[in-house]
Amino acid sequence: MNYPGLKSSKYYALAQKYMPNGTCGVISFGVKGGREAAAKFMEGLKLASLVVHVADLRTCVLHPASTTHRQLNDEQLAEGGISADLIRMSVGIEKKNDIMEDIQQALNQL
């Protein structure tokens, strides 16, 4: 998982310096199984919306390799740190348990 608020993030120190009151609600993560698994996971979400942007009040997900960066070949995607299984999620204002349950039920379908 990529999130600048995690101590394991290479951007943690910068996030603490420039955003001491907390970072953003955008995270990225991969799912085992590559592009097909990423697509299946996103299609299985019921609460989160599939969109090509991540700036909304609702929880939204996108698959950069097939949307925002679709013009790049596999080598260019890898150079940019974008794997075929990468999913970006913008966490919305829904109840956290509802979001977590939606993610879990979608993962259970993989």
Secondary structure, DSSP 8 states (H G I E B T S, - for coil): -B-TTSTTSTTHHHHHHH-TT---SEEEEE-TTHHHHHHHHHHH-SSSEE-S---SSS-EEE-GGGTTTTTS-HHHHHHTT--TTEEEEE--SS-HHHHHHHHHHHHHT-
